[in-house]
Amino acid sequence: MTGFQRVLVRKGGRRDRGFSLIEALVALLILAIGLLGVAGMQLKALQSTHMGYQRTIATLAAQDLQERLWQGLADDSACPDPSSADWKDQMKDKWAPEWGQWLPGIGENPVSLGSGNCVYDISVSWSEGRAAPDESSRQSFSYTVRLPELGGSA
C-alpha cells in the first residue's frame, strides 16, 4: 500500500467518510449563485426606492402647480389660462427650473385645460435617471384639479 491509501483506510478495513474536494466546490458554487441572487434583489430594491422617491417629488411638483393655479384664481378672480404667454413663461422660467433640480428632464408645459371650466389636467414628466436615455425611460404622473368658478355657477 502506498502512503495515500493508508490514510483512507482505517484499521479493520473501513474507509474514512468526509467531504471530497468536488463536494466542497459544488457547495461553494451553490452558495455563490445564492449570493448573486441576493445581490440582484438588492439592486432591484435600490432602483425601486429611487423610482418611488422620484414619484414622490413628482407628486409634490403637481401639488405646487395646483397651488399656483389657486394663486392665479385669487389674484385675478378668474380661472387661470394655462395657454397664455404669462403662464407659459412662469412655467419655463420658474416652475421647471425649481423642480428640475429634483427631477431631471422635467417637462416645461405640464398643465392643460381639462374637460370643463376651471378643470386642469396636470401631467408631470421626467427622465428616469437610472435607465437608458431613450424615450422609454420617461416617467409621468397625472393629476386633475378643479377650481371653483368665482362669480359663476359651480
N, CA, C and O of each residue as an XYZ file, in Angstrom:
616
protein
N       0.827     -1.183      0.000
C       0.000      0.000      0.000
C       0.871      1.246      0.000
O       1.929      1.309      0.625
N       0.380      2.217     -0.721
C       1.102      3.485     -0.729
C       0.676      4.299      0.470
O      -0.259      3.933      1.183
N       1.365      5.410      0.692
C       1.045      6.273      1.830
C      -0.332      6.896      1.723
O      -0.997      7.099      2.738
N      -0.771      7.201      0.514
C      -2.075      7.830      0.312
C      -3.196      6.865      0.672
O      -4.180      7.261      1.296
N      -3.055      5.630      0.292
C      -4.096      4.648      0.579
C      -4.174      4.357      2.069
O      -5.257      4.076      2.583
N      -3.054      4.420      2.770
C      -3.078      4.159      4.196
C      -3.889      5.213      4.945
O      -4.485      4.914      5.980
N      -3.916      6.453      4.428
C      -4.675      7.497      5.101
C      -6.172      7.229      4.970
O      -6.931      7.485      5.905
N      -6.600      6.718      3.823
C      -8.019      6.494      3.594
C      -8.555      5.245      4.285
O      -9.748      5.165      4.577
N      -7.703      4.287      4.545
C      -8.165      3.018      5.107
C      -7.787      2.960      6.579
O      -6.624      3.153      6.933
N      -8.757      2.696      7.432
C      -8.520      2.555      8.862
C      -8.186      1.111      9.189
O      -8.197      0.221      8.337
N      -7.898      0.932     10.426
C      -7.716     -0.433     10.900
C      -9.045     -1.155     10.780
O     -10.077     -0.573     11.115
N      -9.062     -2.293     10.355
C     -10.289     -3.052     10.201
C     -10.859     -2.915      8.808
O     -11.906     -3.500      8.529
N     -10.226     -2.173      7.922
C     -10.641     -2.097      6.532
C     -11.738     -1.085      6.228
O     -12.199     -1.029      5.088
N     -12.179     -0.278      7.199
C     -13.227      0.713      6.914
C     -12.610      1.985      6.352
O     -11.515      2.379      6.753
N     -13.302      2.619      5.436
C     -12.828      3.868      4.856
C     -13.325      5.051      5.700
O     -14.401      4.985      6.294
N     -12.539      6.126      5.747
C     -12.985      7.357      6.409
C     -14.042      8.024      5.545
O     -13.964      8.016      4.316
N     -15.019      8.593      6.207
C     -16.069      9.292      5.472
C     -15.915     10.793      5.725
O     -15.677     11.214      6.857
N     -16.051     11.584      4.681
C     -15.917     13.030      4.784
C     -16.196     13.666      3.437
O     -16.571     12.985      2.483
N     -16.011     14.975      3.363
C     -16.268     15.693      2.126
C     -15.066     15.578      1.201
O     -13.911     15.682      1.615
N     -15.382     15.364     -0.037
C     -14.313     15.401     -1.031
C     -14.182     16.832     -1.539
O     -15.027     17.681     -1.255
N     -13.149     17.083     -2.267
C     -12.915     18.418     -2.810
C     -14.023     18.803     -3.787
O     -14.415     19.969     -3.832
N     -14.529     17.872     -4.554
C     -15.602     18.160     -5.512
C     -16.884     18.547     -4.795
O     -17.568     19.477     -5.220
N     -17.217     17.863     -3.733
C     -18.415     18.211     -2.967
C     -18.302     19.608     -2.382
O     -19.270     20.369     -2.396
N     -17.132     19.951     -1.868
C     -16.927     21.288     -1.305
C     -17.042     22.363     -2.385
O     -17.608     23.428     -2.141
N     -16.510     22.091     -3.573
C     -16.616     23.067     -4.658
C     -18.056     23.232     -5.135
O     -18.468     24.346     -5.458
N     -18.815     22.167     -5.185
C     -20.229     22.260     -5.572
C     -21.005     23.075     -4.539
O     -21.843     23.899     -4.904
N     -20.733     22.854     -3.265
C     -21.396     23.632     -2.216
C     -21.038     25.110     -2.328
O     -21.891     25.979     -2.147
N     -19.774     25.387     -2.628
C     -19.332     26.770     -2.803
C     -20.001     27.418     -4.018
O     -20.354     28.597     -3.970
N     -20.178     26.668     -5.099
C     -20.852     27.171     -6.288
C     -22.312     27.503     -5.992
O     -22.813     28.544     -6.416
N     -22.985     26.631     -5.274
C     -24.390     26.885     -4.903
C     -24.488     28.128     -4.020
O     -25.392     28.944     -4.199
N     -23.582     28.275     -3.087
C     -23.564     29.457     -2.228
C     -23.329     30.724     -3.050
O     -23.977     31.743     -2.813
N     -22.403     30.667     -4.018
C     -22.117     31.840     -4.854
C     -23.324     32.234     -5.689
O     -23.610     33.423     -5.830
N     -24.039     31.262     -6.246
C     -25.241     31.559     -7.024
C     -26.307     32.201     -6.141
O     -26.984     33.137     -6.565
N     -26.455     31.707     -4.927
C     -27.406     32.308     -3.987
C     -27.046     33.738     -3.643
O     -27.922     34.601     -3.575
N     -25.767     33.999     -3.424
C     -25.335     35.362     -3.103
C     -25.520     36.307     -4.281
O     -25.839     37.481     -4.092
N     -25.323     35.801     -5.504
C     -25.597     36.638     -6.684
C     -27.082     36.984     -6.765
O     -27.439     38.103     -7.131
N     -27.935     36.041     -6.431
C     -29.371     36.316     -6.416
C     -29.731     37.376     -5.390
O     -30.544     38.257     -5.666
N     -29.134     37.299     -4.211
C     -29.378     38.297     -3.168
C     -28.888     39.671     -3.620
O     -29.556     40.677     -3.385
N     -27.726     39.715     -4.268
C     -27.200     40.992     -4.763
C     -28.117     41.576     -5.839
O     -28.328     42.788     -5.876
N     -28.662     40.732     -6.711
C     -29.599     41.203     -7.732
C     -30.869     41.768     -7.120
O     -31.386     42.787     -7.576
N     -31.371     41.099     -6.080
C     -32.572     41.612     -5.406
C     -32.286     42.947     -4.729
O     -33.138     43.836     -4.736
N     -31.113     43.097     -4.152
C     -30.747     44.356     -3.514
C     -30.678     45.490     -4.537
O     -31.141     46.599     -4.268
N     -30.105     45.216     -5.701
C     -30.032     46.216     -6.766
C     -31.427     46.624     -7.222
O     -31.694     47.811     -7.407
N     -32.307     45.665     -7.402
C     -33.685     45.964     -7.824
C     -34.405     46.783     -6.746
O     -35.175     47.689     -7.063
N     -34.154     46.464     -5.483
C     -34.773     47.221     -4.390
C     -34.295     48.674     -4.391
O     -35.085     49.588     -4.156
N     -33.005     48.888     -4.653
C     -32.492     50.259     -4.716
C     -33.091     51.028     -5.883
O     -33.412     52.208     -5.745
N     -33.247     50.375     -7.032
C     -33.859     51.037     -8.179
C     -35.314     51.382     -7.888
O     -35.768     52.472     -8.235
N     -36.038     50.486     -7.267
C     -37.444     50.745     -6.940
C     -37.570     51.872     -5.924
O     -38.487     52.688     -6.011
N     -36.664     51.921     -4.974
C     -36.679     53.000     -3.987
C     -36.436     54.347     -4.665
O     -37.096     55.333     -4.340
N     -35.500     54.391     -5.596
C     -35.223     55.635     -6.318
C     -36.432     56.062     -7.154
O     -36.763     57.247     -7.205
N     -37.084     55.108     -7.802
C     -38.272     55.447     -8.603
C     -39.402     55.947     -7.707
O     -40.129     56.864     -8.088
N     -39.559     55.360     -6.532
C     -40.559     55.841     -5.586
C     -40.257     57.246     -5.103
O     -41.161     58.064     -4.931
N     -38.977     57.521     -4.885
C     -38.559     58.861     -4.489
C     -38.909     59.874     -5.578
O     -39.439     60.947     -5.290
N     -38.607     59.522     -6.838
C     -38.916     60.444     -7.934
C     -40.418     60.647     -8.083
O     -40.858     61.759     -8.377
N     -41.210     59.605     -7.889
C     -42.662     59.746     -7.984
C     -43.182     60.653     -6.860
O     -44.125     61.418     -7.062
N     -42.572     60.565     -5.692
C     -42.955     61.451     -4.592
C     -42.651     62.904     -4.939
O     -43.466     63.790     -4.679
N     -41.486     63.151     -5.524
C     -41.130     64.510     -5.945
C     -42.098     64.997     -7.022
O     -42.488     66.165     -7.015
N     -42.492     64.114     -7.950
C     -43.454     64.490     -8.994
C     -44.803     64.856     -8.377
O     -45.466     65.785     -8.837
N     -45.203     64.134     -7.346
C     -46.456     64.460     -6.658
C     -46.370     65.849     -6.027
O     -47.318     66.631     -6.107
N     -45.242     66.153     -5.404
C     -45.069     67.480     -4.811
C     -45.058     68.571     -5.878
O     -45.594     69.658     -5.663
N     -44.449     68.284     -7.023
C     -44.428     69.261     -8.120
C     -45.844     69.507     -8.644
O     -46.202     70.644     -8.950
N     -46.647     68.451     -8.750
C     -48.038     68.607     -9.199
C     -48.847     69.409     -8.177
O     -49.671     70.241     -8.554
N     -48.618     69.164     -6.900
C     -49.324     69.937     -5.874
C     -48.872     71.392     -5.879
O     -49.668     72.288     -5.595
N     -47.610     71.634     -6.197
C     -47.120     73.008     -6.336
C     -47.845     73.712     -7.487
O     -48.218     74.880     -7.372
N     -48.042     72.997     -8.590
C     -48.799     73.574     -9.709
C     -50.234     73.883     -9.298
O     -50.791     74.912     -9.679
N     -50.817     72.991     -8.527
C     -52.179     73.236     -8.044
C     -52.214     74.512     -7.207
O     -53.136     75.317     -7.344
N     -51.226     74.700     -6.349
C     -51.169     75.912     -5.537
C     -50.983     77.157     -6.408
O     -51.539     78.213     -6.107
N     -50.210     77.035     -7.477
C     -50.028     78.171     -8.399
C     -51.338     78.490     -9.116
O     -51.640     79.656     -9.370
N     -52.112     77.463     -9.438
C     -53.426     77.704    -10.049
C     -54.355     78.408     -9.067
O     -55.085     79.327     -9.439
N     -54.321     77.972     -7.813
C     -55.126     78.642     -6.790
C     -54.682     80.098     -6.625
O     -55.516     80.989     -6.459
N     -53.372     80.337     -6.670
C     -52.861     81.709     -6.562
C     -53.345     82.553     -7.734
O     -53.725     83.709     -7.549
N     -53.335     81.986     -8.942
C     -53.839     82.705    -10.107
C     -55.315     83.009     -9.979
O     -55.766     84.074    -10.401
N     -56.074     82.095     -9.405
C     -57.504     82.327     -9.167
C     -57.700     83.456     -8.161
O     -58.574     84.303     -8.345
N     -56.898     83.475     -7.104
C     -57.024     84.515     -6.074
C     -56.593     85.879     -6.615
O     -57.191     86.898     -6.268
N     -55.559     85.906     -7.463
C     -55.067     87.192     -7.979
C     -56.022     87.821     -8.985
O     -56.239     89.033     -8.958
N     -56.591     87.019     -9.866
C     -57.390     87.547    -10.971
C     -58.893     87.371    -10.795
O     -59.669     87.868    -11.611
N     -59.312     86.683     -9.760
C     -60.733     86.346     -9.541
C     -61.319     85.606    -10.734
O     -62.523     85.672    -10.982
N     -60.480     84.913    -11.459
C     -60.918     84.096    -12.591
C     -59.935     82.936    -12.725
O     -58.789     83.019    -12.282
N     -60.390     81.888    -13.324
C     -59.534     80.721    -13.508
C     -58.383     81.065    -14.449
O     -58.612     81.677    -15.493
N     -57.154     80.687    -14.107
C     -56.008     80.992    -14.957
C     -56.078     80.246    -16.285
O     -56.656     79.162    -16.376
N     -55.485     80.838    -17.302
C     -55.437     80.218    -18.627
C     -54.034     79.659    -18.855
O     -53.098     80.431    -19.063
N     -53.864     78.324    -18.821
C     -52.525     77.752    -18.981
C     -51.954     77.903    -20.387
O     -50.775     77.625    -20.607
N     -52.773     78.338    -21.340
C     -52.247     78.549    -22.696
C     -51.753     79.976    -22.905
O     -51.238     80.300    -23.975
N     -51.906     80.839    -21.890
C     -51.452     82.227    -22.032
C     -49.927     82.295    -21.973
O     -49.265     81.422    -21.411
N     -49.394     83.358    -22.570
C     -47.945     83.538    -22.612
C     -47.375     83.748    -21.209
O     -46.282     83.269    -20.907
N     -48.108     84.464    -20.348
C     -47.629     84.691    -18.982
C     -47.477     83.376    -18.217
O     -46.478     83.158    -17.531
N     -48.481     82.502    -18.343
C     -48.448     81.217    -17.646
C     -47.296     80.356    -18.178
O     -46.565     79.748    -17.396
N     -47.133     80.303    -19.501
C     -46.052     79.508    -20.088
C     -44.682     80.041    -19.679
O     -43.765     79.262    -19.420
N     -44.537     81.374    -19.619
C     -43.269     81.947    -19.177
C     -42.987     81.598    -17.717
O     -41.849     81.303    -17.352
N     -44.022     81.634    -16.890
C     -43.845     81.279    -15.481
C     -43.417     79.812    -15.347
O     -42.558     79.488    -14.527
N     -44.009     78.938    -16.143
C     -43.640     77.517    -16.093
C     -42.198     77.317    -16.568
O     -41.438     76.552    -15.974
N     -41.839     78.009    -17.633
C     -40.499     77.835    -18.214
C     -39.422     78.477    -17.346
O     -38.348     77.901    -17.173
N     -39.693     79.663    -16.797
C     -38.679     80.415    -16.078
C     -38.608     80.105    -14.584
O     -37.548     80.245    -13.974
N     -39.725     79.686    -13.991
C     -39.734     79.478    -12.540
C     -39.977     78.021    -12.160
O     -39.154     77.397    -11.490
N     -41.113     77.492    -12.594
C     -41.510     76.163    -12.107
C     -40.553     75.061    -12.566
O     -40.064     74.285    -11.745
N     -40.284     74.989    -13.868
C     -39.423     73.909    -14.393
C     -38.009     73.959    -13.810
O     -37.481     72.905    -13.453
N     -37.366     75.130    -13.696
C     -36.030     75.129    -13.082
C     -36.046     74.748    -11.594
O     -35.135     74.075    -11.112
N     -37.085     75.184    -10.877
C     -37.169     74.848     -9.456
C     -37.273     73.337     -9.247
O     -36.575     72.775     -8.403
N     -38.135     72.689    -10.009
C     -38.344     71.248     -9.839
C     -37.366     70.418    -10.659
O     -37.192     69.227    -10.401
N     -36.728     71.043    -11.644
C     -35.767     70.326    -12.476
C     -34.530     69.873    -11.731
O     -33.861     68.929    -12.149
N     -34.221     70.542    -10.626
C     -33.072     70.102     -9.838
C     -33.362     68.789     -9.120
O     -32.433     68.079     -8.734
N     -34.635     68.459     -8.937
C     -35.016     67.209     -8.269
C     -35.441     66.135     -9.270
O     -35.233     64.943     -9.048
N     -36.041     66.582    -10.375
C     -36.494     65.646    -11.405
C     -35.823     66.010    -12.721
O     -36.266     66.944    -13.389
N     -34.785     65.313    -13.109
C     -34.077     65.665    -14.348
C     -34.966     65.502    -15.573
O     -35.723     64.538    -15.683
N     -34.862     66.461    -16.493
C     -35.624     66.389    -17.741
C     -37.100     66.652    -17.568
O     -37.910     66.154    -18.350
N     -37.473     67.425    -16.557
C     -38.898     67.693    -16.297
C     -39.489     68.503    -17.449
O     -38.821     69.368    -18.016
N     -40.742     68.217    -17.790
C     -41.419     68.935    -18.864
C     -41.732     70.370    -18.478
O     -41.943     70.668    -17.303
N     -41.764     71.262    -19.465
C     -41.988     72.680    -19.185
C     -43.446     73.098    -19.328
O     -43.807     74.172    -18.847
N     -44.297     72.303    -19.965
C     -45.715     72.629    -20.118
C     -46.565     71.523    -19.510
O     -47.146     70.714    -20.234
N     -46.640     71.484    -18.181
C     -47.317     70.371    -17.544
C     -48.822     70.530    -17.377
O     -49.500     69.572    -17.007
N     -49.365     71.729    -17.644
C     -50.778     71.972    -17.366
C     -51.533     72.189    -18.667
O     -51.083     72.926    -19.545
N     -52.686     71.540    -18.783
C     -53.579     71.782    -19.915
C     -54.999     71.880    -19.379
O     -55.306     71.393    -18.291
N     -55.853     72.516    -20.161
C     -57.255     72.616    -19.763
C     -57.904     71.254    -19.847
O     -57.649     70.477    -20.767
N     -58.746     70.982    -18.872
C     -59.428     69.707    -18.840
C     -60.758     69.765    -19.554
O     -60.919     70.467    -20.552
N     -61.703     69.018    -19.029
C     -62.987     68.833    -19.702
C     -64.009     69.920    -19.400
O     -65.137     69.830    -19.885
N     -63.674     70.921    -18.639
C     -64.647     71.964    -18.337
C     -63.961     73.220    -17.842
O     -62.733     73.293    -17.799
N     -64.765     74.217    -17.466
C     -64.206     75.451    -16.921
C     -63.538     75.154    -15.593
O     -64.085     74.431    -14.760
N     -62.370     75.707    -15.401
C     -61.600     75.584    -14.160
C     -61.216     74.144    -13.832
O     -60.959     73.821    -12.672
N     -61.176     73.279    -14.840
C     -60.677     71.923    -14.663
C     -59.351     71.834    -15.409
O     -59.268     72.169    -16.591
N     -58.328     71.385    -14.714
C     -56.980     71.345    -15.273
C     -56.417     69.928    -15.162
O     -56.592     69.246    -14.152
N     -55.750     69.514    -16.211
C     -55.028     68.251    -16.206
C     -53.542     68.571    -16.060
O     -52.946     69.212    -16.926
N     -52.961     68.123    -14.969
C     -51.540     68.340    -14.709
C     -50.822     67.031    -15.005
O     -51.181     65.981    -14.472
N     -49.819     67.101    -15.847
C     -49.021     65.922    -16.176
C     -47.546     66.272    -16.017
O     -46.982     67.008    -16.826
N     -46.939     65.745    -14.982
C     -45.524     65.980    -14.714
C     -44.752     64.806    -15.295
O     -45.001     63.656    -14.934
N     -43.818     65.091    -16.189
C     -42.997     64.026    -16.777
C     -41.523     64.348    -16.557
O     -41.130     65.513    -16.495
N     -40.717     63.296    -16.441
C     -39.298     63.458    -16.193
C     -38.545     62.273    -16.765
O     -39.137     61.254    -17.122
N     -37.226     62.422    -16.846
C     -36.366     61.347    -17.339
C     -35.937     60.479    -16.168
O     -35.460     60.979    -15.149
N     -36.111     59.184    -16.324
C     -35.655     58.249    -15.297
C     -34.139     58.163    -15.389
O     -33.606     57.646    -16.371
N     -33.457     58.652    -14.399
C     -32.008     58.762    -14.445
C     -31.264     57.441    -14.430
O     -30.122     57.391    -14.888
N     -31.854     56.374    -13.929
C     -31.142     55.103    -13.818
C     -31.420     54.175    -14.983
O     -30.935     53.044    -15.009
N     -32.189     54.640    -15.939
C     -32.479     53.822    -17.120
C     -31.719     54.397    -18.312
O     -31.067     55.436    -18.209
N     -31.814     53.709    -19.429
C     -31.153     54.192    -20.647
C     -31.810     55.495    -21.104
O     -33.021     55.653    -20.951
N     -31.042     56.425    -21.657
C     -31.604     57.728    -22.038
C     -32.384     57.677    -23.347
O     -32.042     58.375    -24.302
N     -33.411     56.869    -23.394
C     -34.274     56.849    -24.570
C     -35.695     57.216    -24.134
O     -35.931     57.530    -22.968
N     -36.615     57.176    -25.058
C     -37.985     57.612    -24.765
C     -38.671     56.699    -23.754
O     -39.565     57.146    -23.037
N     -38.277     55.438    -23.683
C     -38.908     54.518    -22.739
C     -38.516     54.822    -21.294
O     -39.137     54.310    -20.362
N     -37.485     55.655    -21.105
C     -37.073     55.991    -19.753
C     -37.848     57.192    -19.203
O     -37.573     57.632    -18.086
N     -38.800     57.727    -19.952
C     -39.626     58.834    -19.469
C     -40.698     58.285    -18.531
O     -41.366     57.297    -18.834
N     -40.842     58.931    -17.418
C     -41.895     58.601    -16.461
C     -42.849     59.790    -16.397
O     -42.459     60.919    -16.697
N     -44.084     59.543    -16.013
C     -45.026     60.657    -15.890
C     -45.995     60.405    -14.746
O     -46.228     59.272    -14.325
N     -46.543     61.498    -14.268
C     -47.518     61.473    -13.187
C     -48.641     62.425    -13.575
O     -48.380     63.586    -13.890
N     -49.869     61.961    -13.559
C     -51.017     62.798    -13.955
C     -51.861     63.129    -12.740
O     -51.995     62.337    -11.807
N     -52.424     64.320    -12.784
C     -53.157     64.857    -11.647
C     -54.240     65.767    -12.214
O     -53.937     66.588    -13.080
N     -55.464     65.661    -11.773
C     -56.558     66.514    -12.252
C     -57.033     67.401    -11.109
O     -57.243     66.939     -9.987
N     -57.200     68.693    -11.419
C     -57.587     69.686    -10.421
C     -58.812     70.432    -10.919
O     -58.896     70.779    -12.097
N     -59.746     70.675    -10.040
C     -60.903     71.515    -10.373
C     -60.981     72.633     -9.355
O     -61.088     72.402     -8.151
N     -60.925     73.850     -9.869
C     -61.029     75.028     -9.005
C     -62.456     75.548     -9.044
O     -63.154     75.349    -10.038
N     -62.899     76.202     -7.994
C     -64.256     76.770     -8.018
C     -64.324     77.957     -8.973
O     -63.370     78.725     -9.100
N     -65.444     78.092     -9.628
C     -65.647     79.236    -10.513
C     -66.186     80.391     -9.683
O     -67.298     80.319     -9.159
N     -65.412     81.436     -9.567
C     -65.839     82.590     -8.777
C     -66.811     83.452     -9.579
O     -66.565     83.756    -10.746
N     -67.878     83.829     -8.967
C     -68.850     84.710     -9.610
C     -69.720     84.004    -10.619
O     -70.542     84.656    -11.263
N     -69.584     82.710    -10.788
C     -70.387     81.968    -11.762
C     -71.048     80.797    -11.093
O     -70.976     80.649     -9.873
N     -71.685     79.973    -11.870
C     -72.334     78.799    -11.321
C     -71.298     77.692    -11.160
O     -70.377     77.567    -11.968
N     -71.458     76.895    -10.117
C     -70.490     75.843     -9.822
C     -70.809     74.571    -10.546
O     -70.088     73.584    -10.404
